[in-house]
Amino acid sequence: MKTTTESANDIQQAVAEASKIVTDMTGIQLGEKQFSMIESRLKSRLIKLSLGSFKEYISHLKKNLESESQALISLLTTHHTFFFREFPHFEFMLNHALEELIATARKKPNKTIEIWSAAASKGHEVYSLAMFFDFHLKAVAPDVKYKIYGTDVDPESIAVAKNGVYRNDELKQSPATYLGDHWVRGTDEVKNFSKVKKSLKDNTHFEVCNLFSIKSFVQNRKFDLIFCRNVFIYFNADQIKQLSQSLLDVLEPHGYFILGLSESLNGINNQAQLIAPSTYRIPPKATAENKAPAPYRPIVVEAAKPFRILCIDDSSTIHSLLGQILSKEYGFEVKGNAMNGREAINILKTETFDAITLDLHMPELDGIGFLTEYKNRDIPIIVVSSVNRDDLSMAHKALALGAMDYVEKPSLQNKAQAGNEIRSKLKMTIQSKKLKSKAA
């Protein structure tokens, strides 16, 4: 490939033309703020196509508009996502929405909760929702089914989602109770990847769809739950109004419409009622029996007592770090510290806790020994150890003995990231246990 020197004006014009094509096709607003990103990504496309200039690329784009425009959309739309992103939404569903969704589904002939992930990207959100609903419905409502539809404007992302193959280091951020046995680990040259099993995949459907033209996808469907997270940030106010209304039009009257945590319909759509952070519902309509129905009450999460945690680890540094990570401001409080399993068993004879964090390598009585001797599984136990979860012998043994999940130890360098993972897994484990006990 022979490259040519181009003027700044030529590059700017090429970026503008490519941006306009993507905007016209998807509605996504690409302007001056995105110029450097677009220029950089177009350069990578030039190299891949062995083209020498931006002018050549625009010429190629115009001659092959149908195929190249799809590649361009994939190139210029953002695909940053991960499993169980924006975890508070899953907490909200577990604590406030799930019970009603189940009750409503039981009134349907097919007893199915219908869910739409409207900007599914590469499938992380869809499979996160599938793991969530699969676990909880089997536990508290085995007669209820679920179906999750994932759409995205980018065909390449949808192809990845349909394939259902992800890196193991992506999946390990998911709570182990949700992962269950839904994933098959690769071997040999694909040992770092896992593929989704039919147990989840059969409850999903992926399709390319432009959110400004949803009729062919929606057909006669209505949804109990619509996720449209971190999408509106790419559109202007008029587009958001149009898009939000078209999505609300296919939401069941009892349904939930969930945006990204940084997004809002305030001042844009008056039909939707905010009931929780970035969560909306359509207010009840008047009927002959109820001419003036009351709107939904906003869900106010009262300050609950912090979850009481027992930390079992032979390192005072880890005790200190976990004390910072599991502080009252996050809804936790470390109420007990033990340097080994034997000391922990003695503490548990007189004190109660909501959850336990457990190291595996300790003197006197290690983590495996503790799990073997301490039979009470009413208190959820999460292993927090320096042993990597990919060390299958240790991980499987701990989980087989009743540990609910496995997290690598935090350090000063990764305290923020590790803290988020530990807190989210502890919360979901504790709350899942309470929900199951309530249903029993």
N, C-alpha and C positions, 0 to 999 in steps of 0.2 A: 504494500500500500504506500503510495506516495502522497504525503501531506503537502498542502499548499498553505501559504501565509494568507490569512484573511483579516480584513479590517474589522474593527470593533463593531462598525455599523452592520456588516454582513452577518456577524455572529448574533447581534441583537435582533436583526430581522428574522433570522432562522429560528431563534428561541421564541420570538413572538408568534411566528406562524405555527410552530409545533404546539405552543401553549393554546392557541386559539382552537386548533383541531380538537385537543383534549377537552377544553372547556365546552365547545359546541356539542361534543358527544356525551359528556358526563355531567356538565354543569359545574364541575369543580373549578373554583376561581384560582387561576395562576397569574400572579402579577410580579411586580418588581422584587418583592420580598423573596420570591422563589427563584430569581434569575440565576444565581450561582448554582443552585441545586440542579436546575434544568440544564444549564450549560454543561455541568460535569457529567450528568447522566447521558446527555446526547453524545458527548465525546466518547463515552464507553460504547455507545451504540455504533458510532462511526468505525471504531476499531473492530468490533464484531462483524460488521458488514464489509470491512476492507474498503471503506470510502475515504477519500482524501480531504474532504471539506464539508462544512455545514451546508453549503449550497448544493453539493452533490447529494447530501442526505435529504434535503427538502425535495429535490427532484425525484429521488427514489421514493419518498413518501407519497408524493402526488401520483406517481405512476402505479404504485402498489397500495393505494389508500386502504382498501378493505382489510388486507392482511397486516400491513405495517402499522395502521392506526391502533390495532389491538395490542401490538407489541409496545407501541408508544404509551398507551394507557397503563400498561403494566409497569413500564419504565418510570412514569412520572407520578403515579399514585403511591401513597405511602402504605407500607404493609407492616409497620411495627406493631406486633401483637404477641401475646404469650398466654399460656394456659392460666385460667382463673384470674385474669386481669381485672382490676378494680374490684377487689374481693368484697368490699362492703355490700355490693349488689347481691352477692350470694348469701351473705348474712341476712340481708333484708328478706330475700325469698324464703329462707329457712325459718325465720322468726315471725314473719308477718303475712307472706303471700301464699305459701305452700298449702296451708290448711284450706284456704278458700278455693284455690285452684283445684284441689282434689275434690272438694264438695261439688263444685260446678261440673267437673268432668264426669262425676258419677250420675249426673242428670242427663248426660248425652247418651244417645244410642251406642256410640262406639267407645264411650268412657275414656276419651283421649284428651290430654292437654296438648293443644296446638301452639307451637312456638316458632317465631320467625326471627332469625338473626339476619337483619337487613343489610349489614355490611360485614359479611362473614370472613373476608380476606382469605387466609389460607386454612381456615377451619378450626383454629384454636378455640374460638368462642363457642362454636357449635359442639365440639367434643367436650368442652368443659361443662356446658349445660347438660349434655347427654350423661356424663358421669354423675353429675349432681342429681338429676332426676332419677336415673337408674338406681342409684344407691338408696335415696330416700323413699321412692315409691315402693321398692321391694320391702323396705323396712316397715312402713306405716300404711301403705295402700297397694298391696300387690294386685288388686283387681283393676287398678288404673294404669293406662298406658300413656306414652308420650310420643310425639313426633316433632322433630326439629327441622325446619327448612332454613338452609343457609344460602344467601345470595350475595353476589358481588359483581361489580361492573367489569372486573378484570378476569378474562378467561383463564389466564395462567394461574392465578390464585385459586380459582375454582378447581382447576385440574389437580393442584396440590391437595386441596381439601378432599376431593373425591378419592385420591390415592390413599390418604390417611397414614402417611409415613412421616415420623418426626424424630428428631435427635433425642437420645435418652436424657441429655442434660436439659432439654426443654421440659420433658415430661416429669422429671423428678421434682419440679416446683409444685406439682399437684399433690394434694393430700393422698396418702397411700390408701386410705379407706375408699377413696373415689376411684383410684386407678384399678383396684381389685385385680381381676384376671382378664381385663378387657384388651390387653396389649400383648403382642407377641414380639419378643426381643429377637433381633437379627443375630446371625452368626457369621464368623469369618470376616469377609470384607465389609459386611453391613452390620457388624456387631454393635456399632454405636447408634443404631437406629431401632425403632420399634414401629410395628404396624397395628392399626386398630383392628379389633376382631368384629365379626358379624354381630355379636351381642350388642354393640353400640351402633355400628354402621347401619344396620337394618332399620334403626329408628331415626335416620337422618336422610335428607335429600338436598343435594346441591344443584344450583342452577345459576347461569349468568343472567343478571338482571340490572338494568339501569333504573335507579330509584325514581327517576322522573317519567318512567314509562313502565308501570308495574302491572297493567291490566292482564297481559298475557301470562304473567307468573301467578298473580293472585287468583284469577278466574272467579270462582264463587267461594273462595276460602275466607274464613274469619279466624282471627288469632286470639288466644287467651293471654299471650305474652309476646310483646315485640321489643327486641333489643335493637337499638339504633345508636350505638355508642361511638363517640369520637368521630362523627361524620359531619355534623353541622358546622364544625370549625372551618370547613373548606368551602362554605357557601355564604352568600349574602342574605340579608334579612328577608327579602322577598322570596328567595329560593327556599329558605328554611320554613317560611309560612306555608308555601305551596307543598313542600315535601312532608312536613309534619301533619298537615291536614289529610293528605292522601293516605298516610299511614294510620292516622286515627280513624279514618273511614273504614278500615278493615280490622279494627280492634273490636273484640267482643265488648258489650256494654259493661261487663264485670272485669275487663282485662286491665293489664298493666303495660305502660309504655315507658321504657327505661332508656335514658340518654347517658352519655359519658358524664363523669362526676364534675367536669368543668363546664358542662353545657346547660343551657336553660332556655325555656320557651317564654320567659317573662317578657311581656309586652309584644310578643309575636303571635301567639295563638291563645285566644281567650277561651276556646272550647275545653282545653286541657286543664285539669286541676292538679296542682302540685300537692302530693300527699306525703312525700319523703324526699330526701336529697336526690335530685335528677330523676325522680320517679313520678309519673303522671297517670291519672285516670280520667275517664269521661264522666262528669257528674250525672247522677240518675235523672232520667227524663220523667216529666209529669205523666200520670196515667189517670184513668177514670177513677180508680180507687184512691190514688194518692196524687192530688193535684199540685201539691207543693212539696216535692221530696227534698229532704235535707241533703246538702252536698256531703261528700265523704269527709270524715274528720281527718285532718292531718295527723300522721303518725308521729307522736313525740316520744323519742326514746329517752325514758327517764334514766337518770344516773343509777345504775344498778351497783350492788356491792361488787367490789373487785373479785375476780376469780382468785381463789387461794391456791398457790402453787408450792409444791415441795420439790426442791432441786437436789438431785443426788449426783455428786461429782467430787472427785478427790482433789480438784484444783480450786484454790481460793480465788484465782483470777477469773475462772469461769463463773463462780458464784457471784462475783462482783458484776461481770458483764450481764449475766442473766437478770440480776437485780435491776440493772439499768434498762434492759430490754423489756422486762415484765414489770413495769412500774404502774402506779395508780392512774397516771394520765392515759395509759393505754387500756385500762380496765383489768389490770392484774395486780397481784401483790404476792411477792415471795414470802410465805409465812413459815417456811422451814427449810433448813439446809442440812444435808447429811453428807459426810465424806466417803461413805461406802454403803453397800446394801444392808449390812447388819444394823448400822446406826439408823438407817431409814425405817427398817422394820420396827425398831423400838419406838421411834417417833410416831409411827402410824398406829401404835397401840393406844395412844391417848389423844391424838389430834386427827382432824378431818381436813381433807383437801379436795379441790375441784379437779386437779390434774397433777401429774408427776412428770418431771423431766429426768431422764435417766442416762447416765454415762455407761459405757460398756466395760471399759478397762479401769478397774479400781482394786485396791488391796482388800484383803480379808473376805469380802463378798462382792464379786463383780456384778455387772448388769445382768448377765445371763443367769447367774446364781440367784440374784434378787427375783427375777421373773419366775424362776423355778420354785422358790420358796414362798413368795408372796402371791397367794392365789386370788385375792380380791380383785376382780376386774370391773367393779362398779366405778372405780377411779380410773379415768383414761390415762395411759402411760405413753409418752412420746420419747423415743430415744434421741438424745442430743449427744453425739459422739464424734470423735476425730476419725473414726472408721468410716470410710466412704461407703455410701449406700450401694455402690457397685460391687463391694465385697459381699457377694451373694451369700456366702456361708454364714457370716455374722448377721447380716440384715435379715435373711430368711429365718434364722433361728430366733432372733428377737421378736419378729412379727408372728412367727408360729407359736411363740410362748405367750402371746397376748398383747404385745406392744401395738399401738394404733398407727404409729408413723415413725419416720426416721429422718432426722435432720442433722446436717453436719454442724459441728461446733462453731459458734461465732468467734470472731477475733476482732481486735481493734480496727483492722483494715476493712473488714466487711460487716461491721456491726449493724449498719443501717439495712443492708439487703438481707442479712441473716435474721435480723430482728423482725422484719416484715414477714418472712417465711415462718418463723417460730410462732409469732403471735397469731397469724391467720390459721395455721394448722391447729394450734391449741384451741382457739375459739370455735372452729368448726367441729373439732372432735368433742368438746364439752357440750356444745349446743345440739349436736347430733345425738349424743347420748341422752340428753334431757328429752328431746323430741320422741325418741324411741321408747323411753320410759313412760312418757305421757300417753302414747298410743297403746301401750301394753295393757 
